[in-house]
């Protein structure tokens, strides 16, 4: 499971404390860009999150072009602040989760990860 806060924070500017000298260097913006919260582990599971929340409602054409629904026992659910998972079968839940995901293009994803081919749900015959 992934906590909703990780998706809400994804891509946002972050401050990293590097002691006095490097904090000054960062404040002057010598390197040209501010660091963003984009952990590789979270980026890597985004296709699985998208596949989970597209099962019942095809709410994102961009993600539908890249992923397909996976077996329910392999789904990667997102948990809200109260600890309850967003239900992929509830349209408002799916819409909220998919609305927080960056587009596949933004994470440089042009095709479904190879490992996902092993867990696709063959019962779903129609897909956009």
N, C-alpha and C positions, 0 to 999 in steps of 0.2 A: 504494500500500500504506500501511497505517496500522500503527504499532507498538503492540503490546499495552499498553505503558506508558501511552500516551495514554488508552486506554479505562479502564485501572485507576485512573488519576488523575482522570478526569472526575467533576466534582461535589464533589471534595474541597476542603477549605479550603486556601488558599494564602497565603503571606506575600509582600508586595511591599515592597521596600525603597524608601522615599521620602525619605530623609534624616531627620535627627534630629527635627525638629518634626512632620512628618506621621507618622512612626513612632509618636510619642507620642500623637497624635490617634487613630490606629488602635488603639493599645493601650487607650485609654480607651473605645473602641467608640462614638464619638460618632454615627456614621451608622447604628448599629443592626444591621448584619449584616457578617459576615466575607466577604471575597472568595472566590469559588470558581473552580476551574479549569473553565471552560466556554467554550472558544474557539469562536467562530461557525463557523470553517472545519471543525472536527470535528463540531459539531452538524449542519451542513449535509450531511455525507456519511453520517450514521448510517442514513438510509433505504437507501442503496446497500449499506452493510455488511449490514444486515438482509436485504435482498433476495438478497444473495450467499449468506448462510448458511442461508436458508430453502429453497433450491432442492431439496434432497434430503430434509430432515427438517423438518416443520412443528412446531417446538419452542416457538413463541411465538404464542399466539392473538392477543395484542395487536398484534404486528407483522404477522401474516398479514392482519389486518383493514385494514391501511394500505398495505402494499406487495405487489408480486407479483414473481416471479423475473425477472431480467434476463438478457440474452444473456451467455454465459460470457466473451466477450471484453471485456465492459464491467464485469465483476465487480470489486469492491473488496475485496481480501484483507487480512487482518490478519496481521502478522508477529510471531512469538514472540521471546523474548529471544535465542534462538540464531540468529536471522535466517531461519528456515524459516517459510514461510507456513502458516497453519492451512488444512487442506483442507476445503472445504465438503461433500465427499462422505463425510467421516469424522464420524460422529455425535458423538463426544466433542469433536472440534474445534468443530463447529457449536454444541454446547451451551455450551462455554466462552466462545466469542465472544458469542453471544446473551445469555448470562448477565451479561456486562459492559455491555451496552447499556441505557441507561435506557428506560423505557417511552415510547411515542410521546406519551402525555399529558404526561409530565415535560418533554419538549422542545417542547411545544405544537404537536404534529403531528397533525392530524386527517384529513389526506388525503395521498395520494401526491403528491410534487412533480411538477408538470406536465412537467418535462424527462424524468422517468423513463418517461413514456408512449412516448417515442421508442425506448427500448431494452428494452422488455418482450419476453420470449421467447414467441412465439406457439405454440411447440411444447408448452408446458405447458398442457394443457386443463383439468385439474381443480385447483381451488384452494379452500381452505376459505372 
